Amino acid sequence: MRVRSLRAAKLYSIGPCIELSDFSDFNLFIGPNGSGKTNVLRVLSGLPYDYTAVGQVLVSSTTYTAGNRQKNVTAFTPAFHEMSNTVVNREAILSDINGELTIDFEETTSVDQSTPVRKQISCKDSPDGHMEFVSGDVVAYARKVHEVAPAETDLAFFKQLCTTLQAGEIRQKLLNFGLFYIFRYHYEFRKNGDFIQGKKTGGGKIERDYQALPSGVLQIAKSLVSLLEGQNKPIVLVDEPELHVEPRYLRAYFEFLIWYCSRSKNHPSTTEVQVANRVDHLLTSRETSCASRWSDIPEKIGNTFHGKQVFVSSHSPVLINEFLKLSEAASIYEFRLGDVTFRRTNRVTAHHAGSDPAEADVVGTFTEVRKVNSSASSILDGLGCRGADLLQCNGVIWVEGPSDVIYIRKWLDIYSKERNGPTFVQGRDYEFQMFGGTLLDSLCAIQGAGDDPHEWKKVVEMFSFSRNAVVVIDSDARRDPKTGKLYDSSNFGSAKDYIENQFKELKSQDYNLALWFEKGNEEISTIEDYITEELSAGVPKLTKKLRAQRIVNKWSDEVTLSSFKDGLETNVERIWLAIEAWNRS
């Protein structure tokens, strides 16, 4: 099953109609507290409706992992006529705002079904100010939606853990592997609710006190158990997964979620495949010393025929970045509150008493939502994030001028294509900073360096931008025709040597660095010298920036890094691997 779009009005914090369309496989709801993100998750879950239980029914089901199974489930009335009073927006109930709910979705009932069946759930406003069912089987829909809700108490977690793990051995393996992938430590949960924690497999003592676990580990464990509980449901709702979890583990949790939810897809996106390969590599790696415990996790998990669709509500800039990386497989929706003027009308009294409704113009605050199609900077503004809160971009490539930016950006794209790797995006995965020739003499990588305190007041501290950096420096090497000796033709050779020495020192201090410096190479005096005459033929002598742009634009898809002079491929690879590490750690 896959939700395509949602229209809603006069529900929870929603007043005038909002529409969320073109849902992707992974969807992020982002916005400040109280803006309506969780309310939309409630609507997507089917919770707004009143169900009436009519008894227990024995049903059979088939899964990829457990085969044929039978169990008793509670049967509900197949239709209903009124939505719960708690659903109706208090501000909007006595108003001229028309209530509405429409959920368009597709349903696939077999693996080989090529065209999913389009379905719709529809409700409309009633004279009493409530909603009336119009069409669709909302009960059947709601049974296929799973909310990932971590248990609030240790006792509730114990019961959920035992129930979930006893339902199948694969779930136990998924839980323990998931914790290892996220934290790189061994946390082994058993079907009876016990667990072992240790840095090495088999190490540690058997425990039952969940408070002995780090809070982040316990939160992730609860989330994974809840996720596995809905193993056979195709729609997954996750509310604020970042609670108690630091950024690097949140990124790893999201990667595991992508792997888990797209594992059954017939046609995953390129980015999903890249993430899945990273997770699968650890799943089967002998380096983990216990891969045999997980290696038989099946490719198909549960009976969701074409993977799962995920909706995440969050305030986390980390998840914004991760969703942007997913590109074609993901959508981001920004929520905010806005003031709306509407006519307050006592329709309920008028309907029952037959009198004219009293009317007045009032202002209400309701949920507004928009799909983010480009930059996420406005989302960060809406969350109240400042540059000082985010502190650093992922990494900085320092270059002398704009022509270097044009060439290096193109070479990185060529490298990604040749290696079938991810294409890194400037402004998201890395950023350029230009130091421009003689300004290098005023750059310093270590605070307090230099002998003259007055001179170093002018210094730009290179790593105030990011601990992760690449510095690209031209050799500017020339050979003296009289003596035959090489020399640096620039006026800041000593500054280059200084930066090179500082890089060596900082590499030992856990800085993720790379230096592109062909020191003493007279054949490659500048970046442009890597380009052969054939690759620049026909481009007139212009400013360096314009000429670089025209040269790059004329390169065909057949141009590879081996088409350039020796040394380029090695340096581009060094930068590419550094950016990959910046975005992986």
C-alpha positions as CSV (number, residue, x, y, z in Angstrom):
1,M,0.0,0.0,0.0
2,R,1.2,3.5,-0.7
3,V,-0.4,6.8,0.3
4,R,-0.5,9.3,-2.6
5,S,-2.1,12.4,-1.2
6,L,-4.0,13.8,1.7
7,R,-6.6,16.6,2.0
8,A,-7.8,17.6,5.4
9,A,-9.8,20.5,7.0
10,K,-11.2,21.2,10.4
11,L,-9.2,18.4,12.2
12,Y,-7.0,18.8,15.2
13,S,-4.9,22.0,14.5
14,I,-6.0,22.0,10.9
15,G,-8.6,24.7,10.0
16,P,-8.9,25.6,6.4
17,C,-8.0,22.8,4.0
18,I,-4.4,21.7,3.6
19,E,-3.2,19.4,0.9
20,L,-0.1,17.2,0.9
21,S,0.5,15.6,-2.4
22,D,3.0,13.5,-4.4
23,F,4.2,11.6,-1.3
24,S,7.4,9.7,-1.8
25,D,8.7,6.5,-0.3
26,F,10.3,8.6,2.5
27,N,8.5,11.7,3.7
28,L,9.7,14.2,6.4
29,F,7.4,16.5,8.3
30,I,9.5,19.4,9.7
31,G,8.5,22.5,11.6
32,P,8.3,24.1,15.1
33,N,6.5,22.6,18.1
34,G,2.7,22.8,17.8
35,S,2.6,23.3,14.1
36,G,0.6,20.2,13.4
37,K,3.1,17.5,12.3
38,T,1.9,14.9,14.8
39,N,-1.7,15.7,14.0
40,V,-1.2,14.9,10.4
41,L,0.5,11.6,11.4
42,R,-2.7,10.9,13.5
43,V,-4.9,11.5,10.4
44,L,-2.7,9.2,8.3
45,S,-2.9,6.5,11.0
46,G,-6.7,6.3,10.9
47,L,-6.9,7.1,14.6
48,P,-9.6,9.9,14.1
49,Y,-12.3,7.3,13.7
50,D,-14.6,5.5,16.1
51,Y,-14.4,1.7,15.8
52,T,-16.8,-0.7,17.4
53,A,-15.5,-4.1,18.3
54,V,-17.8,-7.0,17.4
55,G,-15.8,-10.0,18.5
56,Q,-12.8,-12.2,17.8
57,V,-12.1,-13.8,14.4
58,L,-9.6,-16.4,13.5
59,V,-7.5,-15.3,10.5
60,S,-4.7,-16.8,8.5
61,S,-1.7,-15.0,7.0
62,T,1.4,-15.8,5.0
63,T,4.8,-14.1,5.6
64,Y,8.2,-14.5,4.0
65,T,9.8,-15.5,7.2
66,A,7.2,-17.5,9.2
67,G,5.1,-19.2,6.5
68,N,1.4,-19.8,7.2
69,R,0.2,-18.5,10.6
70,Q,-3.2,-18.3,12.3
71,K,-4.2,-15.9,15.1
72,N,-7.2,-14.3,16.7
73,V,-7.8,-10.7,15.9
74,T,-10.5,-8.2,17.0
75,A,-13.1,-7.6,14.3
76,F,-14.6,-4.1,13.9
77,T,-17.7,-2.9,12.3
78,P,-17.1,-2.4,8.6
79,A,-18.6,1.0,8.4
80,F,-19.1,4.1,10.7
81,H,-20.9,7.3,10.4
82,E,-19.4,9.8,12.8
83,M,-15.9,10.8,13.7
84,S,-14.9,11.1,17.4
85,N,-15.7,14.5,19.0
86,T,-12.0,14.7,20.1
87,V,-11.0,15.0,16.5
88,V,-12.9,18.1,15.6
89,N,-10.8,21.3,15.8
90,R,-12.2,23.3,18.7
91,E,-11.5,26.6,17.0
92,A,-13.1,25.6,13.8
93,I,-16.1,23.5,14.8
94,L,-18.4,26.6,15.2
95,S,-17.3,28.2,12.0
96,D,-17.9,28.5,8.3
97,I,-14.8,26.4,7.6
98,N,-15.9,23.3,5.8
99,G,-14.6,20.0,7.2
100,E,-13.0,17.5,4.9
101,L,-10.8,14.4,4.8
102,T,-9.6,12.7,1.7
103,I,-6.8,10.1,1.6
104,D,-5.8,8.8,-1.8
105,F,-3.8,5.6,-1.8
106,E,-2.7,2.6,-3.9
107,E,-2.9,-1.0,-2.9
108,T,-1.0,-4.0,-4.1
109,T,-2.2,-7.5,-3.2
110,S,0.4,-9.7,-4.8
111,V,4.1,-9.7,-5.7
112,D,3.6,-9.9,-9.4
113,Q,0.8,-7.2,-9.6
114,S,2.1,-4.7,-12.1
115,T,-0.6,-2.0,-11.6
116,P,-1.7,-1.1,-8.1
117,V,-5.4,-0.5,-7.4
118,R,-6.2,3.2,-6.7
119,K,-8.5,3.7,-3.6
120,Q,-9.8,6.6,-1.6
121,I,-11.1,7.3,1.8
122,S,-13.5,10.3,1.9
123,C,-15.4,12.1,4.7
124,K,-17.3,15.4,4.6
125,D,-18.8,17.9,7.1
126,S,-22.2,17.1,8.6
127,P,-24.8,19.7,9.8
128,D,-23.7,18.8,13.4
129,G,-20.2,20.0,12.8
130,H,-18.8,16.4,12.8
131,M,-17.5,14.3,9.9
132,E,-19.6,11.8,8.0
133,F,-18.1,8.8,6.2
134,V,-18.7,9.0,2.5
135,S,-16.6,6.2,0.9
136,G,-13.7,3.8,1.4
137,D,-12.8,1.2,3.9
138,V,-11.0,3.1,6.6
139,V,-10.8,0.1,8.9
140,A,-8.9,-1.9,6.4
141,Y,-6.7,1.1,5.7
142,A,-5.9,1.7,9.3
143,R,-4.8,-2.0,9.8
144,K,-2.0,-1.5,7.3
145,V,-0.5,1.6,9.0
146,H,2.0,1.2,11.9
147,E,3.0,3.9,14.3
148,V,6.5,3.5,15.7
149,A,5.8,4.4,19.4
150,P,8.6,3.6,21.9
151,A,7.3,2.2,25.2
152,E,7.1,4.8,27.9
153,T,8.0,2.5,30.8
154,D,10.4,-0.4,31.3
155,L,7.6,-2.8,32.1
156,A,5.8,-1.8,28.9
157,F,9.1,-2.2,26.9
158,F,9.6,-5.7,28.5
159,K,6.2,-6.9,27.4
160,Q,6.6,-5.4,23.9
161,L,10.1,-6.8,23.5
162,C,9.0,-10.4,24.5
163,T,5.9,-10.3,22.4
164,T,7.8,-9.0,19.3
165,L,10.8,-11.3,19.5
166,Q,8.8,-14.4,20.3
167,A,6.9,-13.8,17.0
168,G,9.9,-14.8,15.0
169,E,13.7,-15.4,15.2
170,I,14.3,-13.0,12.3
171,R,13.1,-10.1,14.5
172,Q,15.6,-10.9,17.2
173,K,18.4,-10.9,14.6
174,L,17.2,-7.6,13.1
175,L,17.1,-5.9,16.5
176,N,20.6,-7.0,17.5
177,F,22.1,-6.3,14.1
178,G,20.3,-2.9,14.0
179,L,21.8,-1.9,17.3
180,F,25.3,-3.1,16.2
181,Y,25.0,-1.1,12.9
182,I,24.0,2.1,14.7
183,F,26.3,2.0,17.7
184,R,29.1,-0.4,16.6
185,Y,28.7,-2.1,19.9
186,H,27.2,-5.5,20.8
187,Y,23.8,-5.2,22.5
188,E,22.2,-8.6,22.4
189,F,18.5,-8.8,23.4
190,R,17.0,-12.2,24.0
191,K,13.4,-13.4,23.6
192,N,12.9,-13.6,27.4
193,G,13.6,-9.9,27.8
194,D,17.2,-10.3,29.0
195,F,20.1,-8.5,27.3
196,I,23.9,-8.4,27.2
197,Q,25.9,-5.4,26.5
198,G,29.6,-5.4,25.6
199,K,32.2,-4.2,23.2
200,K,32.9,-7.8,22.1
201,T,30.5,-10.5,21.1
202,G,29.8,-12.8,24.0
203,G,31.2,-10.4,26.5
204,G,29.3,-8.8,29.3
205,K,26.8,-10.2,31.8
206,I,23.2,-11.1,31.4
207,E,21.0,-8.2,32.6
208,R,17.3,-7.3,32.9
209,D,17.6,-3.7,34.3
210,Y,17.0,-1.6,31.1
211,Q,18.2,1.5,33.0
212,A,21.7,0.1,32.9
213,L,21.7,0.8,29.1
214,P,22.8,4.2,27.8
215,S,19.7,6.4,27.3
216,G,20.3,6.7,23.6
217,V,20.7,2.9,23.2
218,L,17.5,2.3,25.2
219,Q,15.6,4.8,23.1
220,I,16.8,3.3,19.8
221,A,16.1,-0.3,21.1
222,K,12.5,0.7,22.0
223,S,12.1,2.3,18.5
224,L,13.4,-0.7,16.7
225,V,11.2,-3.1,18.7
226,S,8.2,-1.0,17.9
227,L,9.3,-0.9,14.2
228,L,9.6,-4.7,14.1
229,E,6.2,-5.1,15.8
230,G,4.6,-3.7,12.6
231,Q,6.8,-5.9,10.3
232,N,4.0,-6.8,8.0
233,K,2.5,-3.3,7.6
234,P,3.4,-1.3,4.6
235,I,3.0,2.2,6.1
236,V,5.3,3.3,8.9
237,L,4.8,6.5,11.0
238,V,7.7,7.7,13.1
239,D,7.3,10.7,15.5
240,E,10.5,12.5,16.6
241,P,13.1,9.7,16.4
242,E,15.9,12.1,17.5
243,L,14.9,12.1,21.2
244,H,17.9,11.2,23.4
245,V,19.9,10.4,20.2
246,E,23.1,12.2,19.2
247,P,23.5,13.2,15.5
248,R,25.9,10.4,14.3
249,Y,23.6,7.7,15.7
250,L,20.5,9.4,14.4
251,R,22.1,9.3,10.9
252,A,22.9,5.6,11.3
253,Y,19.4,4.9,12.6
254,F,17.9,6.5,9.5
255,E,20.2,4.5,7.3
256,F,19.1,1.3,9.0
257,L,15.5,2.4,8.5
258,I,16.0,3.0,4.8
259,W,17.6,-0.5,4.5
260,Y,14.8,-2.2,6.4
261,C,12.0,-0.4,4.6
262,S,13.3,-0.7,1.1
263,R,14.6,-4.2,1.3
264,S,11.5,-5.7,-0.4
265,K,11.3,-3.1,-3.1
266,N,11.4,-4.2,-6.7
267,H,12.9,-1.0,-8.1
268,P,14.7,1.0,-5.3
269,S,16.3,4.4,-6.2
270,T,20.0,4.8,-6.7
271,T,20.4,6.4,-3.3
272,E,18.5,3.6,-1.5
273,V,20.7,1.1,-3.2
274,Q,23.8,2.9,-2.0
275,V,22.6,3.0,1.6
276,A,21.5,-0.6,1.4
277,N,24.9,-1.7,0.2
278,R,26.6,0.1,3.1
279,V,24.3,-1.8,5.6
280,D,24.7,-5.1,3.7
281,H,28.4,-4.7,3.8
282,L,28.4,-4.7,7.6
283,L,25.7,-7.4,7.7
284,T,28.0,-9.9,5.9
285,S,31.4,-8.6,6.9
286,R,33.7,-11.0,8.7
287,E,35.3,-8.1,10.5
288,T,32.3,-7.9,12.9
289,S,33.3,-11.4,14.3
290,C,29.6,-12.4,14.6
291,A,28.3,-11.9,11.1
292,S,27.1,-15.5,11.1
293,R,24.4,-14.5,13.6
294,W,22.9,-12.1,11.0
295,S,23.9,-13.5,7.6
296,D,20.6,-15.4,7.1
297,I,18.4,-12.3,7.4
298,P,16.3,-12.7,4.3
299,E,16.2,-10.2,1.5
300,K,12.4,-10.0,1.8
301,I,11.3,-8.9,5.3
302,G,7.6,-9.4,6.1
303,N,4.8,-9.5,3.5
304,T,5.0,-5.9,2.3
305,F,5.2,-6.6,-1.4
306,H,7.0,-3.5,-2.6
307,G,8.7,-2.1,0.5
308,K,7.4,0.3,3.1
309,Q,6.4,3.9,2.9
310,V,7.7,6.0,5.7
311,F,6.5,9.3,7.3
312,V,8.7,11.0,9.8
313,S,7.9,13.9,12.0
314,S,11.0,15.7,13.4
315,H,12.7,19.0,14.4
316,S,16.2,17.7,13.5
317,P,18.5,19.5,11.0
318,V,20.3,16.1,10.8
319,L,17.3,14.5,9.3
320,I,16.7,17.4,6.9
321,N,20.2,16.7,5.5
322,E,19.6,13.0,5.3
323,F,16.3,13.4,3.4
324,L,18.0,15.8,1.0
325,K,20.5,13.1,0.2
326,L,17.7,10.7,-0.6
327,S,16.7,13.0,-3.5
328,E,14.2,11.2,-5.8
329,A,13.1,8.8,-3.0
330,A,12.2,11.5,-0.5
331,S,10.0,14.5,0.1
332,I,10.1,17.2,2.7
333,Y,7.0,19.1,4.0
334,E,7.4,22.3,6.1
335,F,4.7,22.9,8.7
336,R,4.0,26.3,10.4
337,L,1.2,28.1,12.1
338,G,-0.7,30.9,10.4
339,D,-3.5,33.2,11.4
340,V,-6.8,32.9,9.5
341,T,-9.8,35.1,9.7
342,F,-13.1,33.1,9.5
343,R,-16.8,33.6,10.3
344,R,-17.8,32.0,13.6
345,T,-21.2,30.3,13.1
346,N,-23.1,28.3,15.6
347,R,-24.3,25.7,13.1
348,V,-25.0,23.1,15.8
349,T,-27.4,25.2,17.7
350,A,-29.0,26.4,14.5
351,H,-29.4,22.8,13.2
352,H,-31.1,21.6,16.4
353,A,-33.1,24.7,17.5
354,G,-34.0,25.9,14.1
355,S,-32.8,29.4,14.9
356,D,-30.4,31.6,12.9
357,P,-26.8,31.1,13.8
358,A,-25.0,33.9,15.5
359,E,-22.1,35.2,13.3
360,A,-18.9,37.1,14.0
361,D,-15.5,37.5,12.3
362,V,-12.7,36.0,14.4
363,V,-9.0,35.1,13.9
364,G,-7.8,31.5,14.5
365,T,-4.4,30.0,14.3
366,F,-4.2,26.9,12.2
367,T,-1.7,24.5,10.5
368,E,-0.2,25.5,7.2
369,V,2.0,23.2,5.1
370,R,4.1,23.4,2.0
371,K,6.2,21.0,0.1
372,V,9.9,22.0,0.0
373,N,11.2,21.7,-3.5
374,S,14.7,23.3,-3.3
375,S,16.8,24.8,-0.5
376,A,16.1,23.8,3.0
377,S,17.4,27.1,4.5
378,S,13.9,28.4,5.1
379,I,13.1,25.3,7.2
380,L,16.1,25.9,9.4
381,D,14.9,29.5,9.8
382,G,11.5,28.2,10.8
383,L,13.0,25.9,13.4
384,G,14.9,28.8,14.9
385,C,18.3,27.5,13.9
386,R,21.2,30.0,13.6
387,G,24.5,29.6,12.0
388,A,26.2,29.4,15.4
389,D,23.8,26.6,16.4
390,L,24.9,24.5,13.5
391,L,28.6,25.5,14.0
392,Q,30.1,23.8,10.9
393,C,29.4,22.7,7.4
394,N,30.4,19.1,6.6
395,G,33.6,20.1,5.1
396,V,35.4,22.9,3.2
397,I,37.5,22.8,0.0
398,W,39.8,25.8,0.1
399,V,40.8,27.0,-3.4
400,E,42.6,30.0,-4.8
401,G,39.8,31.2,-7.1
402,P,36.5,30.6,-8.9
403,S,38.1,28.7,-11.9
404,D,39.3,26.0,-9.4
405,V,35.8,25.6,-8.1
406,I,34.5,25.0,-11.7
407,Y,37.1,22.4,-12.5
408,I,37.1,20.5,-9.2
409,R,33.3,20.3,-9.1
410,K,33.3,18.8,-12.6
411,W,36.1,16.4,-11.8
412,L,34.2,15.2,-8.7
413,D,31.1,14.5,-10.8
414,I,33.3,12.5,-13.3
415,Y,34.8,10.5,-10.5
416,S,31.4,9.7,-9.0
417,K,30.2,8.5,-12.4
418,E,33.3,6.4,-13.1
419,R,33.1,4.7,-9.7
420,N,29.3,4.4,-9.6
421,G,29.3,6.3,-6.3
422,P,27.2,9.0,-4.9
423,T,27.2,12.4,-6.5
424,F,28.1,15.0,-3.9
425,V,26.3,18.3,-3.9
426,Q,28.0,21.6,-3.2
427,G,26.3,23.4,-0.3
428,R,25.1,20.2,1.1
429,D,27.9,17.7,1.2
430,Y,30.8,20.2,1.0
431,E,31.4,23.8,0.3
432,F,34.1,25.9,-1.4
433,Q,36.0,28.7,0.3
434,M,38.4,30.9,-1.8
435,F,41.5,32.2,-0.2
436,G,42.9,33.8,-3.4
437,G,46.6,33.9,-4.0
438,T,48.4,36.2,-1.5
439,L,45.6,35.8,1.1
440,L,47.1,32.4,1.9
441,D,49.8,34.3,3.8
442,S,47.0,35.5,6.2
443,L,45.5,32.0,6.7
444,C,46.3,30.0,9.8
445,A,45.1,26.5,10.7
446,I,46.1,26.7,14.4
447,Q,44.9,29.4,16.7
448,G,47.8,31.5,18.1
449,A,50.3,30.5,15.5
450,G,52.9,33.1,14.5
451,D,55.2,35.4,16.4
452,D,53.6,38.8,16.0
453,P,50.3,39.1,17.9
454,H,49.3,42.2,16.1
455,E,49.9,40.6,12.7
456,W,47.9,37.5,13.7
457,K,44.9,39.5,14.7
458,K,44.2,39.6,10.9
459,V,44.5,35.9,10.5
460,V,41.5,33.9,9.2
461,E,41.4,30.7,11.3
462,M,40.8,28.2,8.6
463,F,39.2,25.6,10.9
464,S,36.7,27.9,12.5
465,F,34.5,26.9,9.4
466,S,35.0,23.2,9.7
467,R,37.4,20.6,11.2
468,N,37.0,18.8,7.8
469,A,38.9,20.4,5.0
470,V,40.8,20.1,1.7
471,V,43.3,22.8,0.7
472,V,44.2,23.1,-3.0
473,I,47.4,25.0,-3.5
474,D,49.1,25.6,-6.9
475,S,52.8,24.7,-7.0
476,D,53.7,27.8,-9.0
477,A,56.9,26.0,-9.7
478,R,59.4,27.4,-12.2
479,R,62.9,26.4,-13.3
480,D,65.6,29.0,-13.4
481,P,67.0,28.9,-16.9
482,K,70.4,29.9,-15.7
483,T,70.9,27.6,-12.7
484,G,68.4,24.9,-13.5
485,K,67.0,25.0,-10.0
486,L,63.3,24.9,-9.2
487,Y,61.7,27.8,-7.3
488,D,58.2,29.0,-6.3
489,S,57.3,31.9,-8.5
490,S,54.6,33.1,-6.1
491,N,55.2,35.6,-3.4
492,F,53.9,33.3,-0.6
493,G,56.0,30.2,-0.8
494,S,56.7,30.2,2.9
495,A,53.0,30.4,3.6
496,K,52.4,27.2,1.6
497,D,55.1,25.4,3.5
498,Y,53.5,26.6,6.8
499,I,50.1,25.3,5.8
500,E,51.7,22.0,4.7
501,N,53.4,21.6,8.1
502,Q,50.2,22.5,10.0
503,F,48.3,19.8,8.0
504,K,50.7,17.2,9.2
505,E,50.2,18.2,12.8
506,L,46.4,18.4,12.6
507,K,46.1,15.1,10.9
508,S,47.4,13.6,14.2
509,Q,44.6,15.4,16.0
510,D,41.6,13.7,14.4
511,Y,41.0,16.3,11.8
512,N,39.7,14.9,8.5
513,L,42.0,16.6,6.0
514,A,43.4,16.4,2.5
515,L,46.1,18.5,0.8
516,W,46.3,18.9,-3.0
517,F,49.8,20.4,-3.4
518,E,52.0,19.4,-6.3
519,K,55.0,20.9,-4.6
520,G,58.0,21.4,-6.9
521,N,56.1,20.1,-10.0
522,E,56.9,22.5,-12.8
523,E,54.7,20.5,-15.2
524,I,51.6,21.2,-13.1
525,S,52.2,24.7,-11.9
526,T,48.5,25.5,-11.7
527,I,45.2,23.6,-11.8
528,E,44.7,24.4,-15.5
529,D,47.9,22.5,-16.4
530,Y,46.1,19.2,-15.9
531,I,44.0,20.0,-18.9
532,T,45.4,18.8,-22.3
533,E,45.3,21.0,-25.4
534,E,42.7,18.7,-26.9
535,L,40.3,19.2,-23.9
536,S,40.6,23.0,-24.1
537,A,40.9,23.4,-27.9
538,G,38.7,26.1,-29.5
539,V,38.1,28.1,-26.3
540,P,39.3,31.7,-26.6
541,K,41.4,33.5,-24.1
542,L,39.0,35.0,-21.6
543,T,39.0,35.7,-17.9
544,K,40.0,32.5,-16.0
545,K,36.4,32.0,-14.7
546,L,34.6,32.4,-18.0
547,R,37.2,30.3,-19.8
548,A,36.9,27.5,-17.2
549,Q,33.2,27.4,-17.6
550,R,33.4,27.2,-21.4
551,I,36.0,24.5,-21.3
552,V,34.0,22.4,-18.8
553,N,30.8,22.8,-20.9
554,K,32.5,21.4,-24.0
555,W,33.5,18.1,-22.3
556,S,31.4,15.2,-23.5
557,D,30.3,12.3,-21.4
558,E,33.2,10.3,-22.8
559,V,35.7,12.4,-21.0
560,T,37.2,10.5,-18.0
561,L,39.8,11.4,-15.5
562,S,42.4,9.4,-17.4
563,S,41.9,11.9,-20.2
564,F,43.8,14.5,-18.2
565,K,47.5,14.6,-17.3
566,D,49.1,12.4,-14.7
567,G,48.3,13.1,-11.1
568,L,44.8,14.5,-11.5
569,E,43.0,11.2,-10.8
570,T,44.9,10.6,-7.6
571,N,44.2,14.1,-6.2
572,V,40.5,14.0,-7.2
573,E,40.2,10.6,-5.6
574,R,41.7,12.0,-2.4
575,I,39.1,14.8,-2.3
576,W,36.2,12.5,-3.2
577,L,37.1,10.0,-0.4
578,A,37.5,12.9,2.1
579,I,34.0,14.2,1.2
580,E,32.6,10.7,1.5
581,A,34.1,10.4,5.0
582,W,32.7,13.8,6.0
583,N,29.2,12.7,5.1
584,R,29.5,9.2,6.5
585,S,30.9,10.0,10.0
